[in-house]
Amino acid sequence: MRNYVLCVIFTTPLALMMGNALALPLGETVLSRTAEVLLSVIFTVGLLWLGRNEPAHHARLMRRSREAVTTLLGTLLTATPEQALRQRRDLQFELLSERRAAQSLAGNHPTIAHERWAEHLALQATGYALLDRCAAAPDERLPVGDIQAVAERVS
């Protein structure tokens, strides 16, 4: 927030000078700029208020985490964990995002979080166990049986 404020303090006068706003009367320029800012604040708050659906957001992140697990498993069928660094990174990112969303859901919607908590824990445990296995033996391909077992847990 502080960086944004500093940016606006220095860029607004510069933008007004570049747009030749100094040629207009000061009151008209201030009124126009204030109206622009107020409209943008109203639309932003409205979008944030309407778009706030934590249960749907968490469900979407759970689906994305499962997809990241299956993508990594598919890659590990033909490659070593060392060759699947991008998929491993994507899985870790999705797991972290899902965990944050689950924590937020627990604080704001405890009954929904309670219903989903076991699935959340299983997904986290499965994802991180797969990442740990990849880190433990980066140059060894996973046995097909291990890959199938993980795939069954995620589906």
C-alpha positions as CSV (number, residue, x, y, z in Angstrom):
1,M,0.0,0.0,0.0
2,R,2.8,2.4,0.8
3,N,4.5,1.7,-2.5
4,Y,1.2,2.5,-4.3
5,V,0.8,5.7,-2.4
6,L,4.3,6.8,-3.3
7,C,3.8,5.9,-6.9
8,V,0.6,7.9,-7.1
9,I,2.1,10.9,-5.4
10,F,4.8,11.2,-8.0
11,T,3.1,9.9,-11.1
12,T,-0.1,11.9,-10.9
13,P,1.5,15.3,-11.3
14,L,3.7,13.9,-14.0
15,A,0.8,12.5,-15.9
16,L,-1.1,15.8,-15.6
17,M,1.8,17.7,-17.0
18,M,2.3,15.3,-19.8
19,G,-1.4,15.4,-20.7
20,N,-1.2,19.2,-20.9
21,A,-3.6,19.4,-18.0
22,L,-1.8,22.5,-16.7
23,A,-3.3,24.5,-19.5
24,L,-6.8,23.8,-18.1
25,P,-8.1,25.7,-15.0
26,L,-7.0,24.2,-11.8
27,G,-10.5,23.6,-10.4
28,E,-11.6,21.7,-13.5
29,T,-8.5,19.5,-13.4
30,V,-8.9,18.7,-9.7
31,L,-12.6,18.0,-10.1
32,S,-11.9,15.7,-13.1
33,R,-9.2,13.8,-11.3
34,T,-11.2,13.4,-8.1
35,A,-14.2,12.1,-10.1
36,E,-11.9,9.5,-11.9
37,V,-10.4,8.3,-8.6
38,L,-13.9,8.0,-6.9
39,L,-15.3,6.0,-9.8
40,S,-12.3,3.7,-9.8
41,V,-12.6,3.2,-6.0
42,I,-16.4,2.5,-6.3
43,F,-15.9,0.0,-9.1
44,T,-12.9,-1.7,-7.3
45,V,-14.8,-2.1,-4.0
46,G,-17.8,-3.3,-5.9
47,L,-15.9,-6.0,-7.7
48,L,-14.1,-7.1,-4.6
49,W,-17.3,-7.3,-2.7
50,L,-19.2,-9.2,-5.4
51,G,-16.3,-11.5,-6.3
52,R,-15.7,-12.7,-2.8
53,N,-16.7,-16.3,-2.7
54,E,-14.2,-18.2,-0.6
55,P,-15.8,-21.6,-0.8
56,A,-15.8,-21.6,-4.6
57,H,-12.2,-20.2,-4.6
58,H,-11.1,-23.0,-2.3
59,A,-12.8,-25.7,-4.3
60,R,-11.1,-24.3,-7.5
61,L,-7.7,-24.4,-5.7
62,M,-8.3,-28.0,-4.6
63,R,-9.1,-29.0,-8.2
64,R,-6.0,-27.2,-9.4
65,S,-3.8,-29.0,-6.8
66,R,-5.2,-32.3,-7.8
67,E,-4.5,-31.5,-11.5
68,A,-0.9,-30.5,-10.6
69,V,-0.4,-33.8,-8.8
70,T,-1.7,-35.8,-11.8
71,T,0.4,-33.6,-14.2
72,L,3.5,-34.4,-12.2
73,L,2.6,-38.1,-12.0
74,G,2.1,-38.2,-15.8
75,T,5.5,-36.6,-16.3
76,L,7.1,-39.0,-13.9
77,L,5.9,-41.9,-16.1
78,T,8.4,-40.9,-18.8
79,A,10.9,-38.7,-16.9
80,T,13.0,-38.5,-13.8
81,P,12.0,-36.1,-11.0
82,E,15.0,-34.0,-12.0
83,Q,13.5,-33.6,-15.5
84,A,10.1,-32.6,-14.0
85,L,11.3,-29.5,-12.1
86,R,8.6,-27.3,-13.7
87,Q,5.8,-29.6,-12.7
88,R,7.2,-30.0,-9.2
89,R,7.3,-26.2,-8.8
90,D,3.8,-25.9,-10.1
91,L,2.6,-28.5,-7.6
92,Q,4.2,-26.8,-4.7
93,F,2.7,-23.4,-5.7
94,E,-0.8,-24.9,-6.0
95,L,-0.4,-26.7,-2.6
96,L,0.6,-23.5,-0.9
97,S,-2.3,-21.6,-2.5
98,E,-4.7,-24.2,-1.5
99,R,-3.4,-24.2,2.1
100,R,-3.8,-20.4,2.4
101,A,-7.4,-20.7,1.0
102,A,-8.2,-23.5,3.5
103,Q,-7.0,-21.4,6.4
104,S,-9.0,-18.5,5.2
105,L,-12.0,-20.7,4.8
106,A,-11.6,-22.1,8.3
107,G,-11.7,-18.6,9.7
108,N,-14.6,-17.2,7.7
109,H,-16.7,-20.3,6.9
110,P,-15.9,-22.9,9.7
111,T,-18.8,-25.3,8.8
112,I,-17.7,-25.6,5.2
113,A,-14.1,-25.9,6.2
114,H,-15.0,-28.7,8.6
115,E,-16.7,-30.6,5.8
116,R,-13.6,-30.2,3.5
117,W,-10.9,-30.5,6.1
118,A,-10.2,-34.2,5.7
119,E,-9.9,-33.9,1.9
120,H,-7.7,-30.8,2.3
121,L,-5.3,-32.8,4.7
122,A,-5.2,-35.8,2.4
123,L,-4.4,-33.6,-0.6
124,Q,-1.7,-31.8,1.2
125,A,-0.2,-35.0,2.5
126,T,-0.3,-36.7,-0.9
127,G,1.2,-33.7,-2.7
128,Y,4.0,-33.1,-0.3
129,A,4.8,-36.9,0.0
130,L,5.2,-36.9,-3.8
131,L,7.4,-33.8,-3.7
132,D,9.5,-35.4,-0.9
133,R,9.9,-38.6,-2.9
134,C,11.1,-36.6,-5.9
135,A,13.6,-34.6,-3.8
136,A,14.9,-37.8,-2.2
137,A,15.8,-39.5,-5.4
138,P,15.9,-36.9,-8.2
139,D,17.7,-39.1,-10.7
140,E,15.7,-42.3,-10.2
141,R,12.4,-42.9,-12.0
142,L,9.5,-43.7,-9.8
143,P,8.1,-47.2,-10.1
144,V,4.8,-47.4,-12.0
145,G,3.2,-49.0,-8.9
146,D,4.1,-46.0,-6.8
147,I,2.7,-43.6,-9.4
148,Q,-0.6,-45.6,-9.6
149,A,-0.9,-45.6,-5.8
150,V,-0.6,-41.9,-5.6
151,A,-3.0,-41.4,-8.5
152,E,-5.6,-43.5,-6.7
153,R,-5.3,-41.4,-3.6
154,V,-5.8,-38.1,-5.5
155,S,-8.8,-39.2,-7.6
